[in-house]
C-alpha cells in the first residue's frame, strides 16, 4: 500500500508536468512558473517602470528578478536576497543570506547605498513543517520583516508586494499594512494554483 506522501508526490508531479505555466516559463526562459504570477499582477497594477529600483526578497531561483530586470531596463536596478543560492542574472545584484539576521540585512542595505527604492517584492516563504499554525506564524514573521524593510527604504510613492497565506493572521497583518500604506489590495493571480492558500497583498503609497 502506497503512503499518502508518495501519492501526493505523484499527484504533484502529474500536475507539474501538465501545468501550462511550467511549459510557458520553460519556453520564455524564466526559471520558475511563478514569473507569471508577478507578470499578471504587474500588468494589472503597473508596478514597475523603466528606470525603477526594485528589491526582490526571497528571490531564488530568480524568476521574479528576471521579470523585474526586464521591466526596469538598463536605467533601472534590481537588488535580490535569498537564504538559498541563486544563479547570476545580468543586471541583478544578489546577496545570499538569511533575511532574519541583522548582519545580513545591514550588508544588503549597504549594497543599496541609500538608493530610494520604488518597489519591494517578497515571495519569501519558510521551510514548511506541515504544521499549519507553525508554518503560518513563520510565514507572517517573514512578511512583517519585509514590511518593516519596505517602510524604511521605499520612496513616498513606492509599492510593496508580499506573499502571505490565508488564515488567522491575515487580518492583523493587513491592518499593519494599512498603517503603512494609503492603499492595500489583495491579489490572487491565475497562475497561483487554486488549491494554494497563498495570496498577494499590495501596498501603494506610504502614509
C-alpha positions in Angstrom: 0.0 0.0 0.0 1.4 3.4 -1.0 1.9 6.0 1.6 -0.1 9.3 1.4 3.1 11.1 0.9 4.1 9.1 -2.2 0.5 9.6 -3.5 0.7 13.3 -3.0 4.2 13.4 -4.6 2.9 11.6 -7.6 -0.1 13.9 -7.9 2.2 17.0 -7.7 4.5 15.6 -10.4 1.5 14.9 -12.7 0.1 18.4 -12.1 3.6 19.9 -12.7 4.1 18.0 -16.0 0.7 19.2 -17.3 1.0 22.7 -15.9 0.6 25.3 -18.7 2.6 27.9 -16.8 5.5 25.5 -16.3 5.7 25.0 -20.1 5.3 28.7 -20.8 8.1 29.5 -18.3 10.4 27.0 -19.9 9.7 28.4 -23.4 10.2 32.0 -22.2 13.4 31.2 -20.3 12.0 32.0 -16.9 13.4 29.9 -14.0 10.0 29.2 -12.5 6.3 29.3 -13.2 6.0 32.0 -10.5 7.2 34.5 -13.1 3.6 34.6 -14.4 2.1 35.4 -11.0 4.3 38.5 -10.9 3.7 39.4 -14.6 -0.1 39.2 -14.1 0.0 41.4 -11.0 2.3 43.9 -12.7 0.1 44.1 -15.8 -2.9 44.8 -13.6 -1.3 47.3 -11.3 1.5 48.8 -13.4 4.1 48.4 -10.6 7.4 48.6 -12.4 8.6 51.3 -14.8 11.7 51.8 -16.8 14.5 53.1 -14.5 13.0 51.9 -11.2 14.9 50.5 -8.3 13.4 47.2 -7.2 14.2 44.9 -4.2 13.4 41.2 -4.5 13.3 39.4 -1.1 13.2 35.6 -1.2 14.4 35.8 -4.8 15.7 32.3 -5.6 15.5 30.7 -8.1 15.2 34.1 -9.7 12.1 34.3 -11.9 10.7 37.5 -10.2 14.2 39.1 -10.5 14.2 38.1 -14.2 10.9 39.8 -14.8 11.8 42.9 -12.7 15.1 43.3 -14.6 13.4 43.1 -18.0 10.9 45.8 -16.9 13.3 48.3 -15.2 15.7 48.1 -18.2 19.2 49.4 -18.4 18.5 52.6 -16.4 17.0 50.6 -13.5 18.4 48.2 -11.0 17.3 45.1 -9.2 18.7 44.0 -5.8 17.9 40.5 -4.7 18.3 38.5 -1.5 17.7 34.9 -0.5 18.9 32.3 2.0 19.3 29.9 -0.9 21.9 30.3 -3.7 20.7 31.9 -7.0 22.4 31.7 -10.3 23.6 35.1 -11.6 21.2 37.3 -13.6 22.7 40.1 -15.7 21.8 43.4 -14.1 20.7 41.9 -10.8 22.9 42.4 -7.6 22.4 39.4 -5.3 23.3 38.6 -1.7 22.9 35.1 -0.3 21.9 35.2 3.4 19.2 34.9 6.0 16.9 38.0 5.9 16.2 37.4 9.6 19.8 38.1 10.6 20.8 41.6 11.4 24.2 41.4 9.8 22.7 40.1 6.5 20.2 42.9 6.5 23.0 45.5 7.1 25.1 44.0 4.3 22.1 44.2 2.0 21.3 47.8 2.9 25.0 48.7 2.3 24.5 47.3 -1.2 21.6 49.6 -1.7 23.8 52.5 -0.7 20.9 54.7 0.4 19.2 54.4 -3.0 15.4 55.2 -2.7 13.5 52.0 -3.6 10.5 52.2 -5.9 9.2 48.7 -5.3 9.8 45.9 -2.8 8.6 42.4 -3.8 8.6 39.5 -1.4 7.9 35.9 -2.4 9.5 34.6 0.8 8.2 31.5 2.5 9.6 29.5 5.4 10.6 25.8 5.2 7.2 24.2 5.7 6.9 21.8 8.7 3.4 20.6 7.8 2.0 22.1 11.0 -0.4 24.8 9.8 -0.2 27.0 12.9 3.6 26.9 13.0 4.0 27.4 9.3 1.6 30.4 9.2 3.4 32.0 12.2 6.8 31.7 10.4 5.4 33.0 7.2 3.9 36.1 8.8 7.1 36.8 10.7 8.9 37.0 7.4 6.2 39.2 6.0 6.5 41.5 9.0 10.2 41.8 8.4 9.6 42.6 4.7 7.0 45.2 5.6 9.4 46.9 8.1 12.1 46.9 5.4 9.7 48.4 2.8 8.6 51.1 5.2 12.2 52.1 5.8 13.5 52.0 2.2 10.6 52.9 -0.1 10.1 56.3 -1.8 6.9 58.0 -0.7 5.2 56.8 -3.8 6.6 53.3 -3.6 4.9 50.0 -3.6 5.2 46.7 -1.7 4.0 43.3 -2.9 4.2 40.4 -0.5 3.1 36.8 -0.4 1.1 35.6 2.6 -1.1 32.6 3.4 -4.8 32.9 4.2 -5.5 32.2 7.8 -6.0 33.7 11.3 -3.1 36.1 11.0 -4.2 37.7 7.7 -6.4 40.4 9.0 -3.9 41.7 11.6 -1.2 41.8 9.0 -3.5 43.7 6.6 -4.1 46.2 9.4 -0.4 46.6 9.9 -0.1 47.3 6.1 -2.9 49.8 6.2 -1.0 51.7 8.9 1.9 52.0 6.5 0.2 52.4 3.1 -2.6 54.5 1.7 -3.9 51.6 -0.4 -3.8 47.9 0.4 -5.3 45.4 -2.1 -5.5 41.6 -2.3 -4.3 39.8 -5.5 -4.8 36.1 -6.4 -3.2 35.7 -9.9 -4.5 33.0 -12.2 -1.0 31.4 -12.1 -1.4 30.7 -8.4 -2.8 27.2 -8.0 -6.4 27.1 -6.8 -5.6 24.7 -4.0 -2.9 27.0 -2.7 -3.9 29.3 0.2 -1.3 31.9 -0.9 -2.4 35.4 -1.8 -0.5 38.5 -2.5 -1.0 41.8 -0.7 -0.2 45.0 -2.5 0.5 48.2 -0.6 0.8 51.5 -2.5 2.0 55.0 -1.4 3.4 55.4 2.0 1.4 57.3 4.6 
